[in-house]
Amino acid sequence: MPAATQITEKTYSIGQVAKMFDLSIPTLRYYDQEGLIPHLQKTPAGIRRFTQDNIDAVRVIGCLKSAGMPIKEIQIFMQKVEQGDATLNDRLAMFLRLKKQVEQQMQALQNTMDMIDFKCRYYGQAVQDGTEKYVKKQMPLSSLVLPSNNK
């Protein structure tokens, strides 16, 4: 009689996950200690083993951090995920708010880029002319139109 085969999920070491996301090992340990990586398994020796679900959690954490969300709010989000379908509306509302914040950040960055582009043109012309005297009249800063922040 053949031995029963056991299907085991592929796991990754903390070092492998750190490389995947260009994070430090202490950062991943911190995420674990803060309860941000649900169901992270440890070997009897205490070595963390990451499943695909854990890696997906790290990916979401990275997104939320990149969007400027504080660790405390990420903890709340992860707790809501663990609570299941009863929190779907809360999680959707959180991401809709986050989306609006990121859109505002993107607009602010676009305004910054517009100013940088303007100054590159301005100083490029000044260098070409050998003076700022003429370009100052041709390209006043007031000619750069930025959207107002009245929303």
Contacts in CASP RR format, 6 or more apart in sequence:
PFRMAT RR
TARGET T0000
AUTHOR 0000-0000-0000
METHOD contacts of the structure
MODEL  1
MPAATQITEKTYSIGQVAKMFDLSIPTLRYYDQEGLIPHLQKTPAGIRRF
TQDNIDAVRVIGCLKSAGMPIKEIQIFMQKVEQGDATLNDRLAMFLRLKK
QVEQQMQALQNTMDMIDFKCRYYGQAVQDGTEKYVKKQMPLSSLVLPSNN
K
9 51 0 8 1.000
9 52 0 8 1.000
10 51 0 8 1.000
10 52 0 8 1.000
11 41 0 8 1.000
11 49 0 8 1.000
11 50 0 8 1.000
11 51 0 8 1.000
12 20 0 8 1.000
12 49 0 8 1.000
12 50 0 8 1.000
12 51 0 8 1.000
12 55 0 8 1.000
13 47 0 8 1.000
13 48 0 8 1.000
13 49 0 8 1.000
13 50 0 8 1.000
14 25 0 8 1.000
14 28 0 8 1.000
14 29 0 8 1.000
14 47 0 8 1.000
14 48 0 8 1.000
14 50 0 8 1.000
15 25 0 8 1.000
15 28 0 8 1.000
16 50 0 8 1.000
17 23 0 8 1.000
17 28 0 8 1.000
17 50 0 8 1.000
17 54 0 8 1.000
17 55 0 8 1.000
17 58 0 8 1.000
18 24 0 8 1.000
18 25 0 8 1.000
18 27 0 8 1.000
18 28 0 8 1.000
20 55 0 8 1.000
20 58 0 8 1.000
21 58 0 8 1.000
21 59 0 8 1.000
21 62 0 8 1.000
23 58 0 8 1.000
28 37 0 8 1.000
28 48 0 8 1.000
28 58 0 8 1.000
29 48 0 8 1.000
31 37 0 8 1.000
31 58 0 8 1.000
31 61 0 8 1.000
32 40 0 8 1.000
32 48 0 8 1.000
34 71 0 8 1.000
34 75 0 8 1.000
35 75 0 8 1.000
35 78 0 8 1.000
36 57 0 8 1.000
36 61 0 8 1.000
36 71 0 8 1.000
36 74 0 8 1.000
36 75 0 8 1.000
36 78 0 8 1.000
37 50 0 8 1.000
37 54 0 8 1.000
37 57 0 8 1.000
37 58 0 8 1.000
37 61 0 8 1.000
38 53 0 8 1.000
38 54 0 8 1.000
38 57 0 8 1.000
38 78 0 8 1.000
38 81 0 8 1.000
38 82 0 8 1.000
39 51 0 8 1.000
39 53 0 8 1.000
39 54 0 8 1.000
40 48 0 8 1.000
40 49 0 8 1.000
40 50 0 8 1.000
40 54 0 8 1.000
41 48 0 8 1.000
41 49 0 8 1.000
41 51 0 8 1.000
42 48 0 8 1.000
42 49 0 8 1.000
43 49 0 8 1.000
50 58 0 8 1.000
57 78 0 8 1.000
61 74 0 8 1.000
64 73 0 8 1.000
64 74 0 8 1.000
64 77 0 8 1.000
64 98 0 8 1.000
65 71 0 8 1.000
65 74 0 8 1.000
67 98 0 8 1.000
67 101 0 8 1.000
67 102 0 8 1.000
67 105 0 8 1.000
68 101 0 8 1.000
69 77 0 8 1.000
69 98 0 8 1.000
77 91 0 8 1.000
77 94 0 8 1.000
80 87 0 8 1.000
80 90 0 8 1.000
80 91 0 8 1.000
80 94 0 8 1.000
81 87 0 8 1.000
81 91 0 8 1.000
104 151 0 8 1.000
107 147 0 8 1.000
111 146 0 8 1.000
111 147 0 8 1.000
114 144 0 8 1.000
114 146 0 8 1.000
115 144 0 8 1.000
115 146 0 8 1.000
118 139 0 8 1.000
118 141 0 8 1.000
118 144 0 8 1.000
121 139 0 8 1.000
122 135 0 8 1.000
122 139 0 8 1.000
125 135 0 8 1.000
125 138 0 8 1.000
125 139 0 8 1.000
126 132 0 8 1.000
126 135 0 8 1.000
129 135 0 8 1.000
END
